[in-house]
Amino acid sequence: MKQYARFVASLLLLFVMVSFSVSCEREKDPSTNDWVDLGLPSGLMWATRNVGATSPEDYGDYFAWGETSHKSVYDWSTYRYCNGDRDQLTKYCNDSNDGYNGYTDNLIYLQPGDDAATANYGGRTPTKYEWNEMVANTTSHWTTQNGVNGLLFKGQNGNSLFIPAAGSRWDSTLSLDGSTGNYWSSALVTTFAPSNAWDFCFDSGGRSMNQSSRNNGHSVRAVRQH
């Protein structure tokens, strides 16, 4: 009887240890981070915080477009996909005038290996059209949440999403944090120099899709299907 009791106790202890281990792994696993359903027509889910952030109000990390790691200096000399300048691109280029030695590949959307959201959070960076879908199917207003300025989006289903005005990085400087938000889309600008990509830009007075230089350090917010 004592041996049976010890056996049961050992099984219970093993179950607790495994459960604790799985729980810890889930905390580390980007795929289990929080998402919100805003009731969008596409069914798309939006991450509740920026890539690299620990809370909805935390600014998180900043990324050049097509890079998956944050860094200390954001300019063309440190950009991953060029040979030192904006007209020497080595990936995501549809114009030979801007490619290194005339390089073109006609890639216009981030590939998974170049997506900061995929690499660091789970899901992916939203397209230009997915940013527009979210704006068109929610109400939003400038607000301060836990001392941080940003936009609060509210879906027709009552769920809400806060996006902080995290500013952006150029060279080694963080600029306009608290007054402006710049969030990458996954889409290259194809009707202008391919050294630009589309980003969602906002301040207290408005919001729009904007063309931004790929070497700038912007925030990233992930999305995934329901």
C-alpha positions as CSV (number, residue, x, y, z in Angstrom):
1,M,0.0,0.0,0.0
2,K,2.9,2.4,0.9
3,Q,4.6,1.6,-2.4
4,Y,1.3,2.4,-4.3
5,A,1.0,5.7,-2.4
6,R,4.6,6.6,-3.2
7,F,3.9,5.7,-6.9
8,V,0.9,8.0,-7.0
9,A,2.8,10.8,-5.3
10,S,5.6,10.4,-7.9
11,L,3.1,10.6,-10.7
12,L,1.5,13.8,-9.3
13,L,5.0,15.4,-8.8
14,L,5.9,14.5,-12.4
15,F,2.6,16.0,-13.7
16,V,3.3,19.3,-11.8
17,M,6.8,19.5,-13.1
18,V,5.7,18.9,-16.7
19,S,2.9,21.4,-16.4
20,F,5.2,24.0,-15.1
21,S,7.7,23.4,-17.8
22,V,5.1,23.6,-20.5
23,S,3.8,26.9,-19.0
24,C,7.3,28.4,-19.0
25,E,7.8,27.3,-22.6
26,R,4.5,29.0,-23.6
27,E,5.6,32.2,-22.1
28,K,8.7,32.1,-24.2
29,D,6.9,31.0,-27.4
30,P,6.0,34.0,-29.6
31,S,3.0,32.1,-31.1
32,T,1.3,32.2,-27.7
33,N,1.5,36.0,-27.2
34,D,-1.8,37.9,-26.9
35,W,-3.9,38.8,-29.9
36,V,-7.1,40.7,-30.2
37,D,-10.1,40.1,-32.6
38,L,-11.5,43.4,-33.7
39,G,-14.3,41.9,-35.8
40,L,-12.6,42.7,-39.1
41,P,-14.1,41.4,-42.4
42,S,-10.9,39.4,-43.0
43,G,-11.0,37.8,-39.6
44,L,-7.4,39.1,-39.0
45,M,-6.1,39.1,-35.4
46,W,-3.8,41.9,-34.2
47,A,-1.1,41.6,-31.6
48,T,-1.8,43.4,-28.4
49,R,1.7,44.9,-28.2
50,N,4.6,45.9,-30.4
51,V,7.3,43.5,-31.4
52,G,9.9,43.6,-28.6
53,A,7.4,45.2,-26.1
54,T,6.4,43.7,-22.7
55,S,3.0,45.6,-22.5
56,P,0.6,47.4,-24.8
57,E,2.1,50.8,-23.8
58,D,5.8,49.7,-24.2
59,Y,7.4,51.1,-27.3
60,G,9.2,47.8,-28.0
61,D,12.0,47.5,-30.6
62,Y,12.6,49.5,-33.8
63,F,13.5,47.8,-37.1
64,A,14.7,48.9,-40.6
65,W,12.3,47.5,-43.2
66,G,13.4,43.9,-44.1
67,E,15.6,43.5,-41.0
68,T,14.8,41.3,-38.0
69,S,17.1,42.7,-35.3
70,H,17.1,46.1,-33.7
71,K,20.4,48.0,-33.7
72,S,22.1,51.2,-32.4
73,V,22.4,53.1,-35.8
74,Y,19.9,53.3,-38.5
75,D,21.2,54.6,-41.8
76,W,22.1,53.3,-45.3
77,S,25.6,52.3,-44.2
78,T,24.1,49.8,-41.7
79,Y,21.2,48.7,-43.8
80,R,21.1,45.0,-44.6
81,Y,20.0,45.1,-48.2
82,C,22.1,47.7,-49.9
83,N,25.7,48.4,-50.7
84,G,26.0,51.6,-48.6
85,D,23.4,53.8,-50.2
86,R,19.7,54.1,-51.2
87,D,20.4,53.5,-54.9
88,Q,22.6,50.4,-54.3
89,L,19.9,48.0,-53.2
90,T,20.6,44.3,-53.1
91,K,17.1,42.9,-52.4
92,Y,13.5,44.1,-52.9
93,C,14.2,46.2,-55.9
94,N,12.0,46.7,-59.0
95,D,14.0,49.4,-60.6
96,S,17.5,48.8,-62.1
97,N,18.4,52.5,-61.4
98,D,18.2,51.8,-57.7
99,G,19.8,48.3,-57.7
100,Y,23.4,47.6,-57.1
101,N,25.0,47.1,-60.5
102,G,21.5,47.3,-62.0
103,Y,20.1,44.6,-59.7
104,T,16.4,43.8,-59.7
105,D,14.3,41.0,-58.2
106,N,10.8,42.5,-58.4
107,L,10.0,41.4,-54.8
108,I,7.4,43.7,-53.4
109,Y,6.4,42.0,-50.1
110,L,8.6,41.0,-47.2
111,Q,9.6,37.3,-47.2
112,P,9.2,35.5,-43.9
113,G,13.0,35.4,-43.3
114,D,13.1,39.2,-43.5
115,D,9.9,39.9,-41.4
116,A,10.6,41.2,-37.9
117,A,7.2,40.1,-36.7
118,T,7.7,36.5,-37.9
119,A,11.1,36.3,-36.4
120,N,10.4,38.0,-33.0
121,Y,6.8,37.6,-32.1
122,G,4.9,35.2,-34.4
123,G,2.5,36.0,-37.2
124,R,3.7,38.6,-39.7
125,T,3.9,42.3,-40.5
126,P,0.5,43.5,-41.9
127,T,0.2,44.6,-45.5
128,K,-0.7,48.1,-46.5
129,Y,-4.3,46.9,-47.2
130,E,-4.6,45.3,-43.8
131,W,-3.7,48.5,-42.1
132,N,-6.3,50.2,-44.2
133,E,-8.9,47.5,-43.3
134,M,-8.3,48.0,-39.6
135,V,-8.6,51.8,-39.8
136,A,-11.8,51.5,-42.0
137,N,-13.6,49.0,-39.8
138,T,-12.9,50.5,-36.3
139,T,-13.3,53.8,-34.6
140,S,-10.1,55.4,-33.2
141,H,-9.0,58.4,-31.2
142,W,-5.9,59.9,-29.7
143,T,-5.6,59.1,-26.0
144,T,-3.2,58.6,-23.1
145,Q,-3.1,55.1,-21.6
146,N,-1.1,54.5,-18.5
147,G,0.9,57.7,-19.2
148,V,1.6,56.8,-22.8
149,N,0.2,58.7,-25.8
150,G,-1.2,56.8,-28.8
151,L,-4.2,55.7,-30.8
152,L,-7.0,53.5,-29.3
153,F,-8.9,51.5,-31.9
154,K,-12.3,50.0,-31.1
155,G,-13.9,47.3,-33.2
156,Q,-17.6,46.9,-33.9
157,N,-17.5,43.9,-31.6
158,G,-16.4,46.0,-28.6
159,N,-12.8,44.9,-28.5
160,S,-10.1,47.5,-28.5
161,L,-6.4,47.9,-29.4
162,F,-3.9,50.5,-28.2
163,I,-1.0,51.5,-30.4
164,P,1.6,53.8,-28.8
165,A,3.1,56.8,-30.4
166,A,6.6,55.3,-30.3
167,G,8.3,57.8,-32.7
168,S,11.0,56.4,-35.0
169,R,14.8,56.1,-35.1
170,W,17.2,57.7,-37.6
171,D,20.9,57.4,-37.1
172,S,21.3,56.9,-33.3
173,T,18.4,59.2,-32.3
174,L,14.8,58.4,-31.3
175,S,12.6,61.2,-32.6
176,L,9.0,62.3,-32.0
177,D,8.2,59.6,-29.4
178,G,5.1,60.5,-27.6
179,S,3.7,62.5,-30.5
180,T,4.0,60.3,-33.6
181,G,3.7,56.7,-34.5
182,N,5.4,55.0,-37.5
183,Y,4.6,51.3,-38.1
184,W,5.9,49.3,-41.0
185,S,3.7,47.5,-43.5
186,S,5.1,44.5,-45.4
187,A,4.8,46.3,-48.7
188,L,7.4,48.0,-50.9
189,V,6.6,51.3,-52.6
190,T,6.5,50.2,-56.3
191,T,5.5,53.5,-57.9
192,F,8.4,55.5,-56.5
193,A,12.0,54.6,-55.6
194,P,12.1,51.1,-54.1
195,S,14.2,52.5,-51.4
196,N,10.9,53.3,-49.7
197,A,8.3,51.1,-48.1
198,W,4.8,51.8,-46.8
199,D,4.2,52.6,-43.2
200,F,1.2,53.6,-41.1
201,C,1.9,57.0,-39.6
202,F,-0.2,58.9,-37.1
203,D,-0.3,61.8,-34.6
204,S,-2.9,63.6,-32.6
205,G,-4.3,65.2,-35.7
206,G,-4.6,62.3,-38.2
207,R,-3.4,59.1,-39.6
208,S,-2.5,57.8,-43.1
209,M,-0.3,55.4,-45.0
210,N,3.0,57.0,-45.7
211,Q,6.1,56.3,-47.8
212,S,9.2,56.0,-45.6
213,S,12.8,55.3,-46.3
214,R,13.6,51.6,-45.6
215,N,16.6,52.3,-43.5
216,N,14.5,54.2,-40.8
217,G,13.9,52.4,-37.5
218,H,10.1,52.0,-37.1
219,S,7.9,50.0,-34.9
220,V,6.3,46.7,-36.0
221,R,2.9,45.3,-34.9
222,A,2.1,41.7,-35.9
223,V,-1.0,40.2,-37.3
224,R,-2.2,36.6,-37.9
225,Q,-5.3,34.8,-39.1
226,H,-8.0,33.9,-36.6
